């Protein structure tokens, strides 16, 4: 990763495989290199845990500013019990109106216990070969 401090770079090296595992189950819209570039450019935020990691992005819609969890991987308990409260605190400090996540349908059951509601279902149809 470019422009990363030594500790951030070493944390990324340690946690990169968590995000690669999450990408393996994603629709394939971006690569690990794309994510590294977005972090270096300041568009994405990297959240390392001890046994997990997450990637977020702040998005501004006409009626709401939201922190979007794009990718999360590793230990589920740590993601939910330790990282999620830190993400919420960051979102509040950044002036976000809320936090939302993208992911597989299985996340619905996990996140509903934390106060999340199911917003919508994304259906993907790729038009290029």
C-alpha atoms as one frame of an Amber mdcrd trajectory, in Angstrom:
protein
   0.000   0.000   0.000   1.311   3.412  -0.883   1.324   6.323   1.580   0.765
   4.046   4.563   2.644   4.478   7.804   4.866   1.530   8.741   2.401   0.336
  11.374  -0.566   0.654   9.010   1.353  -1.205   6.318   2.269  -4.028   8.700
  -1.327  -4.243   9.926  -2.494  -4.476   6.322   0.028  -7.244   5.635  -1.204
  -9.120   8.711  -4.914  -8.668   7.927  -4.976  -8.666   4.113  -6.024 -12.332
   3.949  -9.235 -11.537   5.881 -10.280  -9.125   3.126  -9.135 -11.505   0.387
 -11.399 -14.182   1.906 -14.316 -11.745   1.908 -13.595 -10.842  -1.713 -13.699
 -14.514  -2.672 -17.399 -14.514  -1.730 -18.218 -11.156  -3.323 -19.597 -10.488
  -6.820 -16.091  -9.573  -8.025 -16.593  -5.845  -8.547 -13.106  -5.059  -7.255
  -9.796  -6.740  -6.589  -7.529  -6.580  -3.565  -5.362  -4.161  -5.583  -8.387
  -1.904  -6.129  -9.055  -1.905  -2.395  -5.433  -1.118  -1.576  -5.523   1.800
  -4.014  -8.775   3.155  -2.537  -7.291   2.978   0.978  -4.130   4.771  -0.176
  -6.261   7.463  -1.847  -8.314   7.933   1.316 -11.599   6.796  -0.246 -11.777
   3.610   1.858 -10.965   3.081   5.505  -9.151  -0.038   6.738 -10.154  -1.452
  10.130  -7.777  -4.086  11.515  -8.806  -6.299  14.391  -6.838  -8.980  16.142
  -8.536 -11.780  14.186 -10.594  -9.834  11.636 -10.623  -6.783   9.388 -13.126
  -4.541   7.638 -13.140  -2.041   4.799 -15.517   0.931   4.884 -16.448   3.885
   2.718 -18.363   7.057   3.535 -21.117   7.752   1.016 -23.194  10.895   0.787
 -26.696  10.435  -0.553 -29.111  13.351  -1.084 -30.825  12.654   2.251 -28.230
  10.804   4.320 -24.516  10.414   4.905 -23.718   6.758   5.558 -20.731   4.661
   6.554 -20.860   1.583   4.349 -19.113  -1.611   5.402 -17.979  -2.970   2.049
 -15.958  -5.985   3.168 -15.455  -7.783   6.445 -13.659 -11.003   7.150 -12.171
 -13.092   9.889 -13.578 -13.808  13.317 -17.310 -13.023  13.293 -17.583 -12.465
  17.048 -14.773  -9.914  16.974 -16.265  -8.205  13.906 -19.609  -7.789  15.653
 -18.582  -7.284  19.289 -15.409  -5.211  18.902 -15.200  -3.687  15.427 -18.862
  -2.765  14.927 -19.001  -0.404  17.962 -15.784   1.282  16.737 -17.304   1.674
  13.267 -20.421   3.264  14.773 -18.312   5.678  16.840 -16.284   6.621  13.748
 -19.481   7.119  11.725 -20.934   9.426  14.391 -17.690  11.432  14.588 -17.643
  11.736  10.776 -21.185  13.139  10.801 -22.810  10.058   9.317 -26.527   9.520
   9.791 -26.101   5.758   9.899 -24.108   2.685   9.057 -24.960   0.001   6.550
 -23.292  -3.105   5.238 -23.051  -4.966   1.991 -22.812  -8.710   2.109 -24.388
 -12.094   1.777 -27.899 -12.747   3.066 -26.490 -14.653   6.068 -25.360 -11.327
   7.544 -29.027 -10.353   8.040 -29.506 -12.770  10.938 -26.264 -11.675  12.597
 -26.858  -7.946  12.196 -30.518  -7.863  13.227 -29.441  -8.687  16.787 -27.376
  -5.445  16.704 -30.299  -3.211  15.679 -29.920  -3.347  11.913 -32.934  -3.761
   9.640 -32.901  -5.355   6.217 -32.764  -2.452   3.760 -32.908  -4.115   0.378
 -31.685  -7.047  -1.621 -29.114  -6.425  -4.346 -29.608  -8.529  -7.432 -26.653
  -8.665  -9.817 -26.717  -9.543 -13.487 -23.418  -9.054 -15.283 -23.842  -7.894
 -18.881 -20.276  -8.339 -20.118 -18.633 -11.713 -20.621
